[in-house]
Amino acid sequence: MRIRLVLILTMWVSGMLFCSCRKTVPLFEDVTEESGIDFIYNFGDYTYENILESSGSGITIFDYDGDQNLDLYMMNGTWLEGISDEEGKVFQNTSNKLYRNLGNGTFEEMAEAAGVDDRHWSMAAGATDYDRDGDLDLYLLNYGPNLFYENNGDGSFTDITNRVGLQGPDTLNGFVKWSVGVSFMDYDRDGLLDAFVGNFLAFDPSYVSPSTPEMMPHPSEYRGQASMMYQQQKDGTFKEVTAGLDLLFPDSKCMGLTVYDYDVDGDLDIFQGNDHQANFMFRNERGVFSEVGVEIGVAVNSHGQTTGSMHGAIGDVDGDGHIDLLVPDLRYGALYRNKGNGTFEDITHRSGIAGVFSGKGQWASALFDYDNDGDLDIFSANGTAEELVLQPPLLLENDGEGNFTDVGKRSGNYFEKKRSGRAAATWDYDNDGDLDIIISHVDLEANAVLLRNNLENDNHWLGLTLEGENGPSAAIGARVIIHTQNRTFVHINQWTTTYLTNSDPRLHVGLGDIEKINSIEIYWSDGTRESFPGPNLNQYLVLKQGHGNQTVAIFPYFPTFGE
């Protein structure tokens, strides 16, 4: 009996030791250090005291060297005379960073070598093949002059801003032009890609609020700056044509642009999220635009308030085939359900979002299918604006019908700590078929965080790169309908749907337990329709306009690095 008891105790102790040694891998694992991404955000000095410092800077995901691995461009602030504190001069000439994906889970910083280490205060960047030569160029949006970099096709870029005419005006409404984003679209269907540039507000660094002199002034205390449409000419230059298209709103305060065909009439419309002003929806009416935000129900939140709207994230959250609109803001956000008749209803409270978002201060909120179950979940980077108050990031799981539950705290250590997040991108950086997250922060740690998705389930997925007749950029805004035996999935091919950010340019579709796709139907951005045969699942494909009988495999699914 004594021998048996000793044996049982030995087995129990051995089991305890075994259990204590096992590593529990979180769903979202912080792999920033091992990846080599060493980005630290800099807002020019050591104090957080003006709206430029509080706004953060963006993230752009694109394959700049054409090796099928997604690279990472991160914008940064810098010391500015007359705005930053004198002791912050040590941060003068801080540059942006370009991290080249080496294809093995690590990155190499290449901004200077590539010629994109800009030293302005950068806000966002749009990647596009504007000259249709097969590689992606980069349009950089700054506080100050914007820059346009042409991709040389050898891993380097050349500044051609003066040649193409996209630097923007020096000032708007009497102060330095402050650009915060760009959406590319061929609004006039001439085969040339145009650029709609979002501008924020007329920032007066000397202004002190009489009501709250101890805090930075509220955005409503500044004048705005008009967003601008630039039409590409046949010689590759751009002409500013805003007023002639009825898009000129001189005092608007844009924080984010999203281009898509909201009313499914065959042309691309523009949603503009505004800071403490009513949001705009510019309806495209054969090349001129009408502002219809109030008319269709997306101008204000559920209480009729104009809040600090950041951007518009788009996707079918309830599976009814209509593209809904999520607008994060500094109160509790707004989720507008598309009713299918060109109008929207606010379902923020009934969806569960309002209760979770309230008081957090949302900046970048992404609609993405983190678990590949076929519905769109939400990641949100949060933080208070006027004061540097940290807030928890959020991961909200969709039940498939547009109802959301916070699952962040059981999904990884990152969600247990309060941060002050700004830009965030979703991307499959390791090409394993699930979506990872990269976040930029403005808090005193200021480090970027890369969260690797360690999804372990049997759900299927598909990744699509769309190429229009004039290249991938010409397919921005295309509507994709995936037909299966029991379900139809509707997605929009749009890279720019979070704050200051371009996410994975490939369309990622979670399919759950579906094992076969019957066909893929595409309504291209130029209004034409095309159908493709159903491909094999769990791979990345290229679908080219005009080749409806062909799907071109880039590479199939392969295991995560190290497996």
PyMOL commands that set and color helices and strands:
alter all, ss='L'
color gray80, all
select helices_A, chain A and resi 2-21+32-35+51-54+86-91+111-114+161-164+219-221+243-245+293-296+353-357+408-410+413-416+472-475
alter helices_A, ss='H'
color red, helices_A
select strands_A, chain A and resi 28-30+59-62+71-74+97-101+107-109+121-128+137-143+147-151+157-159+171-172+175-176+179-185+194-199+228-232+238-240+254-260+269-274+280-285+288-291+313-315+324-327+334-338+344-346+362-368+377-382+394-398+404-406+421-427+436-441+449-453+460-467+479-483+488-492+501-502+507-512+519-523+529-533+539-544+552-556
alter strands_A, ss='S'
color yellow, strands_A
deselect
rebuild
show_as cartoon
